[in-house]
Structure formats: C-alpha cells, structure tokens
Amino acid sequence: MFNKNHKSMARTNDAAPDLAINRVVEGTSIEGEIRCESNIRIDGTFKGNLNTKGRLVIGPAGKLEGTVHCQNAEVEGLIKGKINVQQLLSLKGTSRVEGDILTDKLAIEPGAVFTGACNMGAKVKEIKKDGARVGEAAEAAAI
C-alpha cells in the first residue's frame, strides 16, 4: 500500500552547491558580509564584502557596493568597489562598474560603463603573487 522508496517523496538536504541559488530580491537592502559556497543573485542593494565560491549575478536593478571575490560573475546592474573574479567576468550592456577589476577573462558588451583599473590573465596574478609590480607585466606585454 505505501511505497518504501522515500526518495521520490521528499528532497534531501544534500543537494549539490551549484544547484543552490541565494537571492537578494528587488526592494531588499542588506549591509554586512556575505560568504557562501553556491551561486548568488542580487537584484536589490548590498553594501559590504561578498565572497562566494560560485557565480555572482547582479541583475539590472541590482546594486553592490564593496569588495567581491567569486568564481564567475555576470553584471547587469551597478558595482562600486573592487572585483576579484577567478574565471570570467561578463559586463552586460546595462552594467556600470566603478572600481578595480582583477579577473582571468573579461567580456564587455557595447553600452557597458567601466571606470577603474583592470588586470587580467593568469600571468598578472602570478606576478602579483611573486611581489613584482603589475606595471612590469603590462610593459612586458606591450613589447
């Protein structure tokens, strides 16, 4: 009469981190620090430090002011502060970024606005770790 297979009846709490999405919805304002293992989407306002091992998405109405560390990022809204993306940072046509960027790869659509300094590529990161000036890497790349 009753099925002994309970897997089909309830979800388990051990879902993969990349399937979990944290959200700050439009109309919500948060100040402080966010640390998460999975993806996060911001459509509201966040001020502070954000550190995720997943993907960060800033929606068209989203605003982030502070320091960001993430695996990948897609920006449609506004970011003011330092952004450190380990892989790909994608700035959509509606995005505005005011601050410094450190990323491996950068994609910028027409219409995106960026004000600040940008260091990209694995070589720049390696040079920074060794303590050499970043400017030396830029000069060597120009030659």
C-alpha distance (Angstrom), angle and dihedral (degrees) to the residues before:
residue distance angle dihedral
M1 . . .
F2 3.85 . .
N3 3.75 121.1 .
K4 3.80 111.5 -123.2
N5 3.79 90.7 -155.0
H6 3.81 100.6 96.9
K7 3.83 94.4 174.4
S8 3.78 92.3 84.7
M9 3.79 92.2 49.9
A10 3.79 102.2 53.8
R11 3.77 139.3 23.0
T12 3.77 118.2 -118.2
N13 3.78 123.2 -127.8
D14 3.80 92.7 -128.3
A15 3.83 95.1 82.9
A16 3.78 116.1 152.4
P17 3.83 112.4 -89.9
D18 3.81 92.2 -126.4
L19 3.81 89.7 61.1
A20 3.80 92.8 55.2
I21 3.81 117.1 87.6
N22 3.79 124.1 -168.0
R23 3.81 114.7 -154.7
V24 3.76 137.8 -162.0
V25 3.78 101.0 -166.7
E26 3.80 127.9 -148.3
G27 3.80 111.3 -80.2
T28 3.82 92.4 32.4
S29 3.81 122.1 111.2
I30 3.81 122.4 -167.2
E31 3.81 131.6 -179.5
G32 3.79 123.8 -169.1
E33 3.77 136.1 45.7
I34 3.79 130.1 -35.8
R35 3.80 121.7 -163.3
C36 3.79 118.7 174.7
E37 3.78 140.5 160.0
S38 3.81 95.9 -144.5
N39 3.80 139.9 48.1
I40 3.79 123.0 -58.8
R41 3.80 133.1 -162.3
I42 3.79 123.3 -162.2
D43 3.79 119.4 -161.3
G44 3.81 93.9 151.5
T45 3.81 129.9 50.7
F46 3.80 126.1 -67.0
K47 3.83 127.0 -179.7
G48 3.79 118.4 -173.4
N49 3.79 140.9 38.2
L50 3.79 120.9 -28.6
N51 3.79 121.7 -167.6
T52 3.81 121.0 175.3
K53 3.77 133.7 162.0
G54 3.80 88.2 -150.6
R55 3.79 137.5 54.8
L56 3.80 124.3 -52.6
V57 3.81 119.8 -149.8
I58 3.79 121.1 -172.7
G59 3.82 107.3 -164.3
P60 3.83 124.0 -143.5
A61 3.83 91.6 -91.4
G62 3.82 93.3 38.6
K63 3.80 122.9 115.5
L64 3.79 125.8 -171.1
E65 3.79 124.7 -178.2
G66 3.80 116.7 -176.7
T67 3.78 141.2 37.3
V68 3.80 122.6 -29.6
H69 3.82 129.5 -162.2
C70 3.81 116.1 176.7
Q71 3.80 145.7 139.3
N72 3.84 97.2 -118.0
A73 3.80 132.5 -4.4
E74 3.79 138.1 -162.9
V75 3.80 116.1 -168.0
E76 3.80 125.3 -164.5
G77 3.82 96.9 150.8
L78 3.82 135.6 40.4
I79 3.81 130.8 -50.2
K80 3.81 123.3 -179.3
G81 3.80 113.8 -175.2
K82 3.79 142.2 30.9
I83 3.80 119.2 -27.2
N84 3.81 122.3 -163.3
V85 3.82 112.9 -176.5
Q86 3.81 118.7 177.0
Q87 3.81 95.9 -155.5
L88 3.83 127.3 2.4
L89 3.80 128.4 3.7
S90 3.80 112.3 -169.4
L91 3.81 118.5 -166.2
K92 3.80 110.4 -163.7
G93 3.81 123.6 -151.0
T94 3.83 93.2 -95.3
S95 3.82 95.7 49.1
R96 3.80 127.8 114.3
V97 3.79 120.0 -166.9
E98 3.80 122.0 -175.2
G99 3.78 109.6 -178.9
D100 3.77 145.3 40.0
I101 3.80 124.2 -43.7
L102 3.80 128.5 -155.1
T103 3.80 112.9 -178.7
D104 3.77 143.1 139.7
K105 3.84 94.9 -130.6
L106 3.80 131.1 15.1
A107 3.81 129.1 -163.3
I108 3.79 118.5 -173.2
E109 3.81 123.4 -174.1
P110 3.82 121.5 -151.8
G111 3.79 109.9 -88.1
A112 3.81 95.4 35.2
V113 3.81 115.1 126.8
F114 3.81 120.6 -145.9
T115 3.81 126.2 177.0
G116 3.79 117.8 178.1
A117 3.79 142.0 44.1
C118 3.78 125.1 -47.5
N119 3.79 128.6 -160.1
M120 3.76 116.7 -177.9
G121 3.77 141.5 171.3
A122 3.79 133.5 52.1
K123 3.82 92.6 -89.9
V124 3.79 92.9 61.6
K125 3.81 90.8 51.4
E126 3.82 91.3 49.3
I127 3.78 92.3 49.5
K128 3.80 91.6 49.3
K129 3.82 90.1 51.6
D130 3.80 91.0 52.4
G131 3.79 90.7 52.9
A132 3.83 98.2 -114.9
R133 3.76 120.3 136.5
V134 3.81 116.5 -89.3
G135 3.80 88.6 -138.4
E136 3.82 89.3 65.6
A137 3.80 89.6 58.4
A138 3.80 91.3 50.9
E139 3.82 91.5 48.3
A140 3.82 91.6 49.2
A141 3.81 91.4 49.0
A142 3.82 91.2 51.6
I143 3.82 92.4 55.9
